[in-house]
Amino acid sequence: MRSNHLTLAFAYLRLSREEARNGESSSISNQRSMIESYCRQNGFTLVHCFTDDGWSGGNFDRPGFQAMMRELECNGANTVITKDLSRLGRDMRESSYYAEQFFPENGIRYIAIGDNFDTERENIMAPFQFAMNEVYLRDGSRKVKDVLRNKRENGSYCACPPYGYRKNPTNRDQLIPDEMTAPIVQRIFKRASQGASCLTIAAELNADGVIPPLKYRVLYRDEFSEEGASHASDTWNHTTIKRMLKNPVYLGHTLLGKSRKVSVKSKKKVSVPADEWAVTENTHIPLVTLKEFEAARANLGRGTERFMAYDRIRTSIFSGIAYCELCGHAMCSCGTVYKGEREKYWFLACNHQRREFPDPCPGARIRYLDLVELVRRDLNSLIAMSDEDVQRMVEDALALTAEASRKQDKTLQREKANARLATIGKVIAKLYSDNAEGRLEDERLYSMVDEFQREAAGLNALLAELDSPDEADDVEANYQHFFELARQFTTIEDLDRETLQTFVERIEVGPKILPEGTQKIIHRSQPFRQRVRIIYKFIGEIGPEPERSMPPTGKS
């Protein structure tokens, strides 16, 4: 432990949603008051209170706790105080680790007031206290599951309302139509029952500026964190439409229990077999009729079924590998059969060129066999490389990687430092405002401002040192692994899916580049160039070869 004994302390406050419903005994304000009183009576200077309001004690992935751990690393305080051991956490193993191992080993005194726990004394009853806290966690989880199971069996809707519905203000377990979104759901089912595909319906909704489900929740209904809100898309996609068309909730039925948590301590969920789902019919007002629902379901995937019934469909080995350079969307098979010739008129084209999209891509297109041959030749050239050629390639890659790594790391560090400095400036201004209005004592103000100013000084020093070079990433092992795989081949005669997946991570195809003064390909013998980037697994792109001359292959 550290020899110097400071009296600066951090308070950690935690309250789960379940505990909040049980009364005020463990409320955040009650915890804060108890710790402040303890500090005054025992000569501790309370530097900061870290709070996790609404967070379970089942794991330690909590923002307030993690923020406190980062501050402890900066030696901001040498004491942590909680109301009792359960506030630190209810996971027996991790709570015991922090309280009895991590804190003492790092010279941090930990005090749990209510349980008379202090790392500077013997804590004989600690193992039993940690065990009882976990028992409480498991028992609470069991009770919650029992309540949810009972609600499901009674037809109560104890989950997030689906798009088109909202919770009844007078009965939170019942759904009622949402006046803003219910007509959109009815429109989707009507178009689907008329035979419109999910892609077409999504394109129509985007063209009309209809807000998609998650974005609607972010803007008008639910509270999201900044990170959570960033995942909301501004456009509809066909997957969302398909999921809605399969959901029996729009018939007025409740369907819950499709997944469950792996354990009380885990956030991971697993699927539950369909025969174990909780289904209750006629629990709320339906938005569509059974006839409309069944018609929409019947039309789902009808085009795909017709296509798959064709016994001579083309199967591309580039699925999930080839993408359009212009927009980033996947390349898909297209073309026709003329006089029995299939492969001659087989192309890969950007999947986002369709006119029903709100912002269609200009598109890239390449003959399938040309791409196969191009990748095959490229791979064979790598397989044929001598050991000396490989070593030169590794040396060049190391030099390039070092320079890219330095630039990227410096940019990221500079952005984070500047963002934090801006936040510190706003926080300090708020502290002075609170002090002027009497909400913050002078002593506390000076203590917190000094702490932030020390952090700001460190950040400014970091910004001043960002010109120093960083070590390059070691890429030699990746190259060695790639060429160990390549040495298993003498030459590749026929490129298949398995070989392609072994070596290639991604292929990006650009538009055709025609000779100057030419606007379109008129005859088969007309040459053109096309940008094709092959990004290999482990080693990335090899050499600056952005544009490749293509042989004349037919009309484009």
C-alpha positions in Angstrom: 0.0 0.0 0.0 1.0 3.6 -0.4 2.8 5.1 2.6 1.2 8.5 2.4 -2.3 8.7 3.9 -4.6 11.2 2.2 -8.2 11.8 3.2 -9.6 12.4 -0.3 -12.5 10.1 -1.0 -14.8 9.1 -3.8 -18.4 8.1 -3.1 -20.1 5.5 -5.3 -23.9 5.4 -5.4 -25.9 2.8 -7.2 -29.6 2.0 -7.5 -31.3 -0.6 -9.7 -34.8 0.0 -11.1 -36.2 -2.9 -9.1 -34.8 -1.5 -5.9 -36.2 2.0 -6.7 -39.7 0.5 -6.7 -39.2 -0.8 -3.1 -39.1 2.6 -1.5 -36.6 5.3 -0.5 -34.4 3.4 1.9 -31.7 2.9 -0.8 -32.4 5.9 -2.9 -29.5 7.9 -4.5 -30.2 10.9 -2.3 -30.3 8.7 0.8 -27.0 7.1 -0.1 -25.4 10.5 -0.8 -26.6 11.9 2.5 -25.3 8.9 4.5 -21.9 9.1 2.9 -21.6 12.9 3.3 -22.4 12.6 7.0 -19.9 9.8 7.4 -17.2 11.8 5.8 -17.8 14.9 8.0 -17.7 12.7 11.1 -14.5 10.8 10.2 -12.4 13.5 8.6 -12.7 12.5 4.9 -12.8 15.1 2.1 -15.4 14.0 -0.4 -14.0 14.8 -3.8 -16.7 13.4 -6.1 -19.8 11.2 -6.1 -20.1 8.7 -9.0 -23.6 7.5 -9.7 -25.3 4.7 -11.5 -29.0 5.3 -11.2 -31.1 2.5 -12.7 -28.2 0.0 -13.1 -28.2 -3.6 -11.9 -25.5 -4.9 -9.5 -25.2 -8.1 -11.5 -22.2 -6.9 -13.5 -19.6 -4.1 -13.3 -20.1 -2.7 -16.8 -21.7 0.5 -15.5 -20.7 4.0 -16.7 -20.4 5.5 -13.2 -18.3 2.7 -11.8 -16.0 2.7 -14.9 -15.6 6.5 -14.6 -14.6 6.1 -11.0 -12.0 3.4 -11.8 -10.5 5.7 -14.5 -10.2 8.6 -12.0 -8.7 6.3 -9.4 -5.9 5.4 -11.9 -5.1 9.2 -11.9 -4.6 9.2 -8.1 -7.5 11.5 -7.6 -8.4 9.9 -4.3 -7.3 6.9 -2.2 -10.6 6.0 -0.6 -13.9 4.6 -2.0 -17.0 4.7 0.1 -20.4 3.1 -0.5 -23.5 2.8 1.6 -23.1 -0.9 1.9 -21.5 -3.8 0.0 -24.5 -4.3 -2.2 -24.1 -0.8 -3.7 -20.6 -1.9 -5.0 -22.3 -4.9 -6.7 -24.2 -8.1 -6.1 -22.0 -10.4 -8.1 -20.2 -12.4 -5.4 -17.0 -13.1 -7.3 -16.4 -9.6 -8.8 -17.5 -7.7 -5.7 -15.1 -9.7 -3.6 -12.3 -9.2 -6.1 -12.7 -5.4 -6.0 -13.2 -5.0 -2.3 -10.7 -7.5 -1.0 -8.0 -7.7 -3.8 -8.0 -4.8 -6.3 -8.5 -1.9 -3.9 -6.0 -3.1 -1.3 -3.4 -4.0 -3.9 -3.6 -0.5 -5.4 -3.4 1.3 -2.1 -7.1 2.3 -2.1 -9.1 2.0 1.1 -12.7 0.7 0.6 -15.4 1.3 3.2 -19.0 0.0 3.1 -20.7 1.9 5.9 -23.8 -0.2 6.5 -21.9 -3.5 6.6 -19.1 -2.2 8.8 -16.6 -3.3 6.0 -13.2 -1.5 5.9 -10.2 -2.8 4.1 -8.0 -1.5 6.9 -9.6 -4.0 9.3 -10.2 -7.7 9.3 -13.6 -8.5 7.7 -14.5 -12.0 8.9 -18.1 -11.9 7.8 -17.3 -10.5 4.3 -17.7 -13.9 2.4 -21.2 -14.4 3.9 -22.1 -10.8 3.1 -21.0 -11.1 -0.6 -22.8 -14.4 -0.8 -26.1 -13.0 0.6 -25.9 -10.1 -1.9 -25.8 -12.6 -4.8 -28.6 -14.6 -3.3 -30.7 -11.3 -3.3 -29.7 -10.8 -6.9 -30.8 -14.3 -7.9 -34.0 -14.1 -5.9 -34.9 -10.7 -7.4 -34.3 -12.1 -10.9 -36.6 -15.0 -10.1 -39.3 -12.7 -8.8 -39.1 -10.5 -11.9 -39.3 -13.6 -14.2 -42.4 -14.8 -12.2 -44.1 -11.4 -12.6 -43.3 -11.3 -16.3 -44.5 -14.9 -16.8 -47.8 -14.1 -15.0 -48.3 -11.0 -17.1 -47.6 -12.9 -20.3 -50.1 -15.7 -19.4 -52.7 -13.0 -18.7 -52.1 -11.4 -22.1 -50.4 -8.2 -20.7 -48.0 -6.6 -23.1 -44.9 -6.2 -20.9 -42.4 -5.2 -23.7 -41.6 -2.2 -25.9 -44.6 -1.3 -28.0 -44.1 -2.2 -31.7 -44.4 0.4 -34.5 -48.0 1.4 -34.9 -48.9 1.0 -31.2 -48.2 2.8 -27.9 -48.9 2.0 -24.3 -52.3 2.8 -22.9 -51.8 5.7 -20.4 -54.3 4.2 -18.0 -53.0 0.7 -18.3 -49.3 0.3 -19.1 -49.7 -3.4 -19.9 -52.1 -2.8 -22.8 -51.5 -1.6 -26.4 -53.5 1.0 -28.2 -53.1 2.3 -31.7 -50.6 5.2 -32.2 -52.4 7.9 -34.2 -49.2 8.9 -36.0 -47.9 5.5 -37.0 -50.9 3.1 -37.2 -51.9 4.4 -40.6 -48.4 3.7 -41.9 -48.7 0.0 -40.7 -52.1 -0.3 -42.5 -50.6 1.2 -45.6 -47.7 -1.3 -45.6 -50.1 -4.3 -45.2 -52.4 -3.0 -48.0 -49.5 -2.6 -50.4 -48.1 -6.0 -49.5 -51.5 -7.7 -49.9 -51.7 -6.1 -53.4 -48.5 -7.8 -54.4 -45.9 -5.1 -53.8 -42.5 -6.4 -52.7 -40.8 -5.3 -49.4 -38.2 -3.4 -51.4 -40.9 -1.5 -53.3 -42.8 -0.6 -50.1 -39.6 0.6 -48.4 -38.8 2.7 -51.5 -42.2 4.3 -51.5 -42.1 5.1 -47.8 -38.6 6.7 -48.2 -39.8 8.7 -51.2 -42.7 10.1 -49.1 -40.4 11.0 -46.2 -42.0 8.6 -43.7 -39.9 8.3 -40.5 -38.8 4.6 -39.9 -39.5 2.9 -36.6 -36.3 3.3 -34.7 -35.9 6.9 -35.7 -39.5 7.6 -34.7 -38.8 6.1 -31.2 -35.7 8.3 -30.9 -37.5 11.5 -32.0 -40.9 11.2 -30.5 -41.4 8.3 -28.0 -38.5 6.8 -26.0 -35.4 8.1 -24.3 -32.2 7.0 -25.9 -28.5 7.6 -25.1 -26.5 9.5 -27.6 -24.8 6.3 -28.7 -28.1 4.5 -29.0 -29.7 7.3 -31.0 -26.8 7.2 -33.4 -27.9 3.7 -34.6 -31.2 5.0 -35.9 -31.4 5.1 -39.7 -33.2 7.7 -41.7 -34.4 5.3 -44.3 -36.7 2.2 -44.4 -35.2 -1.1 -45.5 -36.9 -4.2 -46.8 -35.9 -6.3 -43.7 -38.0 -4.0 -41.4 -41.0 -4.3 -43.7 -40.7 -8.1 -43.8 -40.4 -8.3 -40.0 -43.6 -6.2 -39.6 -45.6 -8.3 -42.1 -44.8 -11.5 -40.1 -45.8 -10.0 -36.7 -49.2 -11.2 -35.4 -49.4 -8.3 -33.0 -51.1 -6.3 -35.8 -53.9 -8.9 -35.6 -54.5 -7.9 -32.0 -52.6 -10.8 -30.5 -49.8 -10.7 -27.9 -46.6 -12.7 -28.7 -43.8 -12.6 -26.0 -41.0 -14.7 -24.7 -39.2 -15.3 -28.0 -35.8 -15.0 -26.3 -34.4 -15.2 -22.8 -31.1 -14.3 -21.0 -28.4 -16.9 -20.8 -28.1 -16.3 -17.0 -28.8 -13.7 -14.3 -25.3 -12.2 -14.8 -25.3 -12.2 -18.6 -26.8 -9.7 -21.1 -26.6 -12.3 -23.9 -30.0 -13.6 -25.1 -30.8 -16.9 -26.9 -33.8 -17.8 -28.9 -36.6 -19.8 -27.4 -38.4 -22.6 -29.3 -41.6 -21.5 -31.0 -43.7 -23.9 -28.9 -42.6 -22.2 -25.7 -43.6 -18.7 -26.8 -46.4 -16.9 -24.8 -49.2 -16.3 -27.3 -52.5 -14.7 -26.2 -55.1 -13.8 -28.8 -57.4 -10.7 -29.0 -55.6 -8.6 -26.3 -55.8 -5.2 -28.1 -57.3 -3.4 -31.1 -56.0 -5.0 -34.4 -54.6 -2.7 -37.1 -55.3 -5.1 -40.0 -57.8 -7.8 -40.9 -56.9 -11.5 -41.0 -57.6 -11.5 -44.7 -55.2 -8.7 -45.3 -52.6 -10.2 -43.0 -52.7 -13.6 -44.8 -52.6 -12.0 -48.2 -49.5 -10.0 -47.3 -47.9 -13.1 -45.9 -48.7 -15.1 -49.0 -47.0 -12.6 -51.2 -43.8 -12.5 -49.1 -40.9 -13.9 -51.1 -43.1 -14.9 -54.0 -40.6 -13.4 -56.5 -37.7 -15.2 -54.8 -39.6 -18.6 -54.9 -40.3 -18.2 -58.6 -36.6 -17.4 -59.2 -35.3 -20.3 -57.1 -37.6 -22.7 -59.0 -35.6 -22.0 -62.1 -33.2 -25.0 -62.2 -30.4 -23.2 -64.1 -29.9 -20.1 -62.0 -26.5 -18.5 -61.9 -24.6 -19.0 -58.6 -21.9 -16.3 -58.1 -18.8 -17.1 -56.0 -18.5 -13.4 -55.2 -21.5 -13.2 -53.0 -20.7 -11.1 -49.9 -17.2 -10.3 -51.4 -17.8 -8.1 -54.4 -19.0 -4.5 -53.8 -19.7 -1.4 -55.8 -16.9 1.1 -55.3 -19.2 4.1 -55.8 -21.8 3.4 -53.1 -20.5 0.3 -51.2 -23.5 -1.9 -51.9 -23.1 -5.5 -53.0 -22.8 -6.6 -56.6 -25.4 -9.1 -57.7 -25.8 -11.4 -60.7 -27.6 -10.1 -63.8 -27.7 -10.7 -67.5 -29.6 -12.8 -70.0 -29.3 -16.0 -72.1 -28.9 -15.4 -75.8 -28.8 -18.3 -78.3 -28.1 -20.7 -75.4 -25.0 -18.8 -74.2 -25.3 -18.1 -70.5 -21.9 -17.2 -69.2 -21.1 -14.8 -72.1 -23.9 -12.5 -71.0 -23.4 -13.0 -67.2 -22.6 -9.8 -65.3 -22.2 -8.5 -61.8 -23.9 -5.2 -61.2 -24.4 -2.8 -58.3 -27.5 -3.8 -56.3 -28.4 -0.1 -55.6 -29.1 1.0 -59.1 -32.8 0.4 -59.0 -34.9 3.4 -59.8 -37.2 2.9 -56.9 -34.4 3.8 -54.5 -34.6 7.4 -53.3 -30.9 8.0 -54.3 -29.9 5.3 -56.8 -26.2 4.6 -57.5 -24.9 5.4 -61.0 -23.7 1.8 -60.8 -20.7 -0.3 -61.7 -20.9 -3.4 -63.9 -18.4 -6.1 -64.8 -18.6 -9.3 -66.8 -18.6 -12.2 -64.4 -15.9 -14.3 -66.2 -13.7 -11.3 -66.5 -13.7 -10.8 -62.7 -13.0 -14.5 -62.2 -10.1 -14.4 -64.5 -8.7 -11.2 -63.1 -8.7 -12.5 -59.5 -7.3 -15.9 -60.6 -4.3 -14.2 -62.4 -3.7 -11.9 -59.4 -3.6 -14.9 -57.0 -1.3 -16.9 -59.3 1.1 -14.0 -59.5 1.3 -13.9 -55.6 1.7 -17.7 -55.5 4.6 -17.5 -57.9 6.5 -14.9 -55.9 10.0 -15.8 -54.7 11.0 -15.5 -51.1 13.1 -12.4 -51.9 10.0 -10.8 -53.6 7.9 -11.6 -50.5 10.5 -10.1 -48.2 10.6 -6.8 -50.2 6.8 -6.7 -50.0 6.9 -7.1 -46.3 9.4 -4.3 -45.9 7.4 -1.9 -48.0 4.2 -2.8 -46.1 5.9 -2.2 -42.7 7.0 1.3 -43.9 3.5 2.1 -45.2 1.8 0.7 -42.1 4.0 2.7 -39.7 3.2 6.0 -41.4 -0.5 5.3 -41.6 -0.6 4.1 -38.0 1.1 7.3 -36.8 -1.2 9.6 -38.7 -4.4 7.7 -37.6 -3.4 7.5 -33.9 -2.4 11.1 -33.7 -5.6 12.2 -35.3 -7.7 10.1 -33.0 -5.8 11.3 -29.9 -6.1 14.9 -30.9 -9.8 14.6 -31.5 -10.4 13.0 -28.1 -8.2 15.5 -26.3 -9.9 18.5 -27.9 -13.4 17.1 -27.2 -12.5 16.5 -23.6 -11.1 20.0 -23.2 -14.3 21.4 -24.7 -16.3 19.4 -22.2 -14.1 20.5 -19.3 -14.6 24.1 -20.2 -18.4 23.7 -20.2 -18.4 21.8 -16.9 -16.2 24.5 -15.2 -18.6 27.2 -16.5 -21.6 25.2 -15.1 -19.8 24.8 -11.7 -19.3 28.6 -11.4 -22.9 29.2 -12.4 -24.1 26.7 -9.7 -21.8 28.4 -7.1 -23.2 31.8 -8.0 -26.8 30.6 -7.5 -25.9 29.0 -4.2 -26.2 25.3 -5.3 -22.5 24.6 -4.8 -20.3 25.5 -1.8 -17.1 27.5 -2.4 -14.8 24.8 -1.0 -16.3 22.1 -3.2 -16.1 24.5 -6.2 -12.4 25.1 -5.8 -11.7 21.4 -5.3 -13.5 20.4 -8.4 -12.2 23.2 -10.5 -8.6 22.3 -9.5 -9.2 18.7 -10.4 -10.5 19.7 -13.9 -7.7 22.2 -14.4 -5.1 19.4 -13.6 -6.8 17.2 -16.2 -6.8 20.0 -18.8 -3.1 20.7 -18.2 -2.4 17.0 -18.9 -4.5 17.1 -22.1 -2.7 20.2 -23.3 0.7 18.5 -22.6 -0.5 15.5 -24.6 -1.5 17.7 -27.6 2.0 19.3 -27.5 3.6 15.8 -27.6 1.6 14.4 -30.5 4.4 15.1 -33.0 6.5 12.3 -31.6 6.7 9.2 -33.8 4.9 6.0 -32.9 6.1 2.5 -33.4 4.7 0.8 -36.6 2.4 -2.1 -36.3 4.1 -5.5 -36.8 2.5 -6.9 -40.0 5.2 -9.5 -40.7 3.2 -12.3 -39.1 0.2 -11.6 -41.2 2.2 -11.8 -44.4 3.9 -15.0 -43.2 0.4 -16.5 -42.6 -0.9 -15.4 -46.0 2.0 -16.9 -47.9 2.0 -20.1 -45.9 -1.5 -20.6 -47.3 -0.4 -19.6 -50.8 2.5 -22.1 -50.8 -0.1 -24.9 -50.6 -1.0 -24.1 -54.2 1.3 -24.5 -57.2 -1.2 -22.7 -59.5 -4.9 -22.0 -59.5 -6.6 -23.4 -62.7 -10.2 -22.9 -61.7 -11.2 -20.3 -59.1 -13.9 -21.6 -56.8 -15.8 -20.2 -53.8 -13.6 -22.0 -51.2 -10.3 -20.7 -52.7 -11.7 -17.2 -53.0 -12.8 -17.1 -49.4 -9.4 -18.4 -48.3 -7.5 -15.5 -49.7 -9.9 -12.6 -50.5 -11.6 -10.3 -48.0 -13.3 -7.8 -50.3 -13.4 -6.8 -54.0 -14.5 -3.3 -55.0 -15.5 -2.7 -58.6 -15.6 0.8 -60.2 -17.4 2.0 -63.3 -15.9 1.5 -66.8 -13.5 4.2 -68.0 -13.8 4.6 -71.7 -11.3 6.2 -74.2 -11.4 10.0 -74.3 -14.2 11.2 -76.5 -16.3 8.0 -76.1 -19.5 8.0 -74.0 -20.7 4.4 -74.4 -19.5 1.0 -75.6 -21.0 0.4 -79.1 -19.3 -2.7 -80.3 -17.6 -5.7 -78.8 -14.0 -4.9 -79.8 -14.0 -1.5 -78.1 -11.5 -1.4 -75.3 -12.0 0.1 -71.9 -10.4 0.3 -68.4 -12.0 -0.5 -65.1 -10.9 0.0 -61.5 -11.0 -3.2 -59.5 -9.5 -3.3 -56.0 -8.7 -6.7 -54.5 -8.3 -6.6 -50.7 -6.7 -9.8 -49.5 -7.1 -11.3 -46.1 -4.2 -10.6 -43.7 -2.2 -8.4 -46.1 -4.8 -6.0 -47.6 -4.4 -4.5 -51.1 -1.2 -5.3 -53.0 0.4 -2.5 -54.9 -1.0 0.6 -56.6 -2.9 -0.9 -59.5 -6.2 1.0 -59.4 -7.2 0.6 -63.1 -7.1 -2.6 -65.1 -7.4 -2.9 -68.9 -10.3 -5.2 -69.8 -10.4 -7.3 -73.0 -13.3 -6.6 -75.3 -16.1 -9.0 -74.2 -19.3 -7.8 -75.7 -21.9 -5.1 -75.1 -22.1 -3.5 -71.7 
